[in-house]
Amino acid sequence: MDIKNLFKQSFPKLAAKFDLTDFQETVIQSVLTKENTLCIMPTGGGKSLTYWLSGLGLNGITLVISPLTALIDEQANNLEEHGYKVLTLHAGIDAKKQVKLLKDFYRRELNPDFIFASPERISTDGLFEYCVKARKDEFKLIAIDEIHCVSQWGHSFRPFYKHIPTFLDNVYGDNWPTILGLSATLNRKEVADICESFRIKNRAVIKSDLLVRTEIELKTFKFIKEDEKLGKLWQLLKIHQNEKTLVYIYRVKGKNSTEDLAKLAIEKGIRATHFHGEVSSKEKQNIIERFKNNELDVVFATNAFGMGIDIPDIRVVIHFMIPESVAQYYQEVGRASRDKQASNAYLLYSNKNIEVKKSHFINKSFPTIDELKEAFTKMTSNKIGYKTLSYFDDEDIQKCLPYFVDNGIIEIVAKGITNLDVFSNVNDSELTTLMSLTKTKNIITTMKKSGKSAKEISDIIFESIVTDRVRLEKSLGKCLIIHSNLEELDEQALQRLEQYGKDKQEFKHAHLDYFVHILENCGNSRELHQEIGRHLGVPKFLLGKIYSTTKGDLVRSKSEVIISNLLHQHNIKYEYEKEMYYNGDNRISPDFTITINGKEYYWEHLGMIGKDDYDTRWLEKQAVYDDYFPDQLFVTYENPSLTKSVESLIADLKTR
């Protein structure tokens, strides 16, 4: 399929403004061959277009699984502006309206091109799953945004991402639609987790060359005293006054928290506010809009200000406490420079911060044995058998359930409802029979008296709803139906749970230690970027690409910037370091591959002639051009008149 033409036909207004990047085309091409694909590209790199075009190219419904309501609404609005039909389902939509939307979808009265839902919706909403299953053959792409949240080894782990494969198995068995996972930064263990969970082969893990964000100048300051660190913060805010600034702090309340420092900033005359998980969704959206519209200069935030927030011109990111890993740090500084303009990032930390990060933030993010015992009792009443679980009503259950599920102690057997008393005007014989079995109409009691499984009863209920054979009098009361395999947590189970948590804790400590190590052993921004790039798996030969060109490439020297920009200015088509083959599997990469009148030419810029090793390597490369690509090579040398030399060579090229 011609992807450029697909872009022009599908989004003509966007295609008139800019071209797809080679990387976007590579990802889309992989998906269009129906290969499950993992796309790793930096923030602001155009992830949305990759799944928009992939879905449209596959000619079916695209289900987009996204973690944030604000991001879902933004994407839905963008697609609707381009004329596409979108179904969005999230907590901000009235429950009755959601049921109506799903009924309309089931009955094909609503035929969206894209459906947006959260991982929590996918994992807990049985009615949603039932309706998707009814039209499963029409779904051609499952796009999973911020897919790093599936990995228990990352700082952004969200348990219900791990249940997305279970949802796909329930709906499709072994024959899943094509999967496209998208993320900005991943460590190797996260990549392995994702590939295993979503059946992605190594060849379909596609990483952008631009993961190293060199337009962001990275600066680190280590302090002995916290007062000195606080003084530096106010100094930096003064230096960067009237610049859009994001300050990361991981405390919500108390001294030097988001709320405390925002209040102090306002007293100092700074247009500031705080942003954290306890701020309402409506207020969060209000803050984002005010920040976008330059009504705020500084936002003091926890990492709740992160995934999916698209503000292109943040110029300063300050970490007032050390993040827990390289990946978290790079994701958060990546809030800056989405427009690719220069920005500054400052990390302020102390040894005390490192210890507090381990003891308070990392260690306390894992449940203790006592917390696990208490949660188990709360979920199971210390009985083997079935229970209903209102997952979202209890933070302790949310924290502990993955431990029990991953260790085979509890199973999630169905997504259902707690009680059948929500219905009236029942015109379904099977449901009528079920409702007559018990006065309480409790789902677990109904299971026991009917001999039917939770899944069978749930399907009868959902069938009645979508075919209008019942009337809903109350909210559905959605829940998970679980089965406990133990009466109590015996010694063996407790040891398993303890080791499970200990492994994760040690892994996170090791990542923090590694981050501290590179902070204290990198002397400048370039070294820090390159060390982070190595950690993210960027190939060694790409780490030296740090200079931006007008076209948007990254090249290795300022001289190559001059050449690139002049080629672009003269509308000469070129590719930087394009690999080509000769004499079988041998490869060579010219600095620039130029196409004029259908013929390729190769341009090498010799920046280090005169150094023995360099001269030797160049003579070997020159021999390849002489033998296999005669009369196709052009050369420039490092000198103060480079611009003039390039202009002259371009004039020569244009005559060919």
Secondary structure by P-SEA (a helix, b strand, c coil): caaaaaaaaacaaaaacccccaaaaaaaaaaaaccbbbbbbcccccaaaaaaaaaaaaccbbbbbbccaaaaaaaaaaaaaabbbbbbbcccccaaaaaaaaaaaaaccccccbbbbccccccccaaaaaaaaaccccccbbbbccccccccccccccccccaaaaaaaacccccccbbbbbbccccaaaaaaaaaaccccccccccccccccccbbbbbbbbccaaaaaaaaaaaaaaacccbbbbbbccccccccaaaaaaaaaaaccccccccccccaaaaaaaaaaaaaccccccccccccccccccccccbbbcccccccaaaaaaaacccccccccbbbbbbccaaaaaaaaacccccccccaaaaaaaaaaacccccbbbbbcccccaaaaacaaaaaaacccccccccccccccccccccaaaaaaaaccccccaaaaaaaacccaaaaaaaaaaaaaacccccccccbbbbbbbbccccccaaaaaaaaaaaaaaaaaaaaaaaaaaaaaaccccaaaaaaaaaaaacccccccccccccccccccccaaaaaaaaaaaaacbbbbcbbbbbccccbbbbccbbbbcccbbbbbbbbcccccaaaaaaaaaaaaaaaccccccbbbbccccaaaaaaaaaaaaaaac
